[in-house]
Amino acid sequence: MFTLHQFQNLRAARAFSDYLTALNIKNQIQHDDFYYQLLIEQNPQLPKAQAELELFLQNPNDPKYISVSWHTGTTKNDSNHLAYVNSNIISNFISHAGLITHSVFAFCAAIFILTSLGFFNPIPSVFSFFTQQPFDYTQSWRFITPAFLHFSLLHIVFNLLWWWQLGGIVEKQHGRQRLLILFFFSAVLANLAQYYLVSPYFGGLSGVVYGLVGYCWLYGKLNKGSKVNLPNSYFIFLMAWLAFGFVDLLPVNVANYAHLVGLLAGLVLAGICSKIKM
């Protein structure tokens, strides 16, 4: 099968798919982590499909595409939509990621629940960063563990959704070891930066999340066709979120320098892995 086009919007992919079907051009939609790929067979109909695609992209709101979807009856969900709308949400959640991704997700959620119920005070705690120097290296876990602490629902939801999405991609495609390296590398650097530039009173998985953002985006740019990637639209949104944090436009307090240094750590690791073909 040949990938005719990658859509970011399911409705657009479905509308054009239905239109091709009406023209007797067999096709199917396949969903990966970010795109809806429209696949067709490499046969004499391919040039016609490519020509129709150019017309569709010029005017995707043309009523003829909507009317075709309506008449073919595909405005409702069918088996081709299961990658997007799957009744078995738990199965999708599990299959997308691996042991490391799910373990970090669960640990962060457990600590947040205990904090919310009043059983646990995150700062100061056994998980918070060192509060004074010289560091007590017998408690070296503190270089890492602030990543598990979250202070609001918005904070943890944002971090865990991106961790599951991007961490799951890295773990499934590059393995547990790569994800662990990325986690520790970005967490330590992000936490040290926040400590030295602001204060020891911080927490959150954001530094690691931005490490994943930098890694996935640059790795995809340097390795065309890799499943480890991040579309430019998502990257721009996350860069805007990063910038808003520095100008204090976000509804929550964020560890801005942890975000920035985590991003740089991910970019560096993506460059190294691409260079040595890891």
Secondary structure, 3 states (H helix, E strand, C coil): CEEEEEECCHHHHHHHHHHHHHCCCCEEEEECCCCEEEEECCCCCHHHHHHHHHHHHHCCCCHHHHHHHHHHCCCCCCHHHCCCCCCCHHHHHHHHCCHHHHHHHHHHHHHHHHHHCCCCCCCCCCCCCCCCCCCCHHHHHHHCHHHHCCCCHHHHHHHHHHHHHHHHHHHHHHCHHHHHHHHHHHHHHHHHHHHHHCCCCCCCCHHHHHHHHHHHHHHHHHCCCCCCCCCHHHHHHHHHHHHHHHCCCCCCCCCHHHHHHHHHHHHHHHHHHHHCCC
